[in-house]
């Protein structure tokens, strides 16, 4: 199995009324992190997915996003 530092995560984004959702997916272990950005503050949660996560994200209206944006929010720089 690949080490954590060797995994190339995939990033997704969705905007809805008053909030933005950013998702990072580990495509090897099907785990990830979701950051919900809203005016009152940000929320983060760790998630576990199944093999159909990419189809599910597309069906829910998520689009590919940048690692930079996700990591800026993750590290509290935005």
C-alpha positions as CSV (number, residue, x, y, z in Angstrom):
1,X,0.0,0.0,0.0
2,X,1.2,3.5,-0.8
3,X,2.5,5.8,2.0
4,X,0.4,8.8,2.9
5,X,2.9,11.2,1.3
6,X,2.8,9.3,-2.0
7,X,-1.0,9.7,-2.5
8,X,-2.2,12.3,-5.0
9,X,-5.5,13.6,-3.6
10,X,-8.3,14.8,-5.7
11,X,-10.2,18.0,-4.9
12,X,-13.7,19.1,-5.6
13,X,-15.9,22.2,-5.0
14,X,-19.5,23.1,-4.9
15,X,-21.2,26.4,-4.3
16,X,-24.7,26.8,-2.9
17,X,-26.7,29.6,-1.3
18,X,-24.3,31.3,1.1
19,X,-21.8,28.4,1.4
20,X,-19.0,26.6,-0.4
21,X,-18.1,23.0,0.1
22,X,-14.6,21.8,-0.6
23,X,-13.8,18.1,-0.6
24,X,-10.4,16.3,-0.7
25,X,-10.5,12.6,-1.6
26,X,-7.8,10.0,-1.1
27,X,-8.5,7.8,-4.2
28,X,-6.5,4.9,-2.7
29,X,-8.1,4.5,0.7
30,X,-11.4,6.2,-0.1
31,X,-11.2,8.6,2.8
32,X,-11.3,12.4,2.7
33,X,-11.9,15.7,4.3
34,X,-14.8,18.1,3.8
35,X,-14.6,21.8,4.6
36,X,-17.8,23.8,4.6
37,X,-17.2,27.5,4.2
38,X,-19.9,29.9,5.4
39,X,-20.2,33.4,6.7
40,X,-20.5,32.3,10.4
41,X,-17.3,30.2,10.2
42,X,-15.9,27.1,8.6
43,X,-16.6,23.5,9.6
44,X,-14.4,20.5,8.8
45,X,-15.1,16.8,9.0
46,X,-13.3,13.6,8.1
47,X,-15.2,11.2,5.8
48,X,-15.0,7.7,4.5
49,X,-16.2,6.9,1.0
50,X,-16.9,3.9,-1.2
51,X,-15.7,3.2,-4.7
52,X,-18.5,5.3,-6.3
53,X,-17.5,8.6,-4.7
54,X,-16.5,10.2,-7.9
55,X,-19.8,9.4,-9.6
56,X,-21.6,10.6,-6.4
57,X,-19.7,13.9,-6.3
58,X,-20.5,14.5,-10.0
59,X,-24.2,13.7,-9.5
60,X,-24.3,16.1,-6.6
61,X,-22.9,19.0,-8.7
62,X,-19.3,19.1,-7.5
63,X,-16.6,20.1,-10.0
64,X,-12.9,19.6,-9.9
65,X,-11.1,22.1,-7.8
66,X,-7.6,23.2,-6.8
67,X,-5.4,21.8,-4.1
68,X,-4.2,25.3,-3.3
69,X,-7.7,26.6,-2.4
70,X,-8.5,23.6,-0.2
71,X,-5.2,23.8,1.6
72,X,-5.5,27.6,2.2
73,X,-8.8,26.9,4.0
74,X,-7.5,23.8,5.8
75,X,-4.6,25.8,7.3
76,X,-6.7,28.8,8.2
77,X,-4.9,31.1,5.8
78,X,-8.2,32.4,4.2
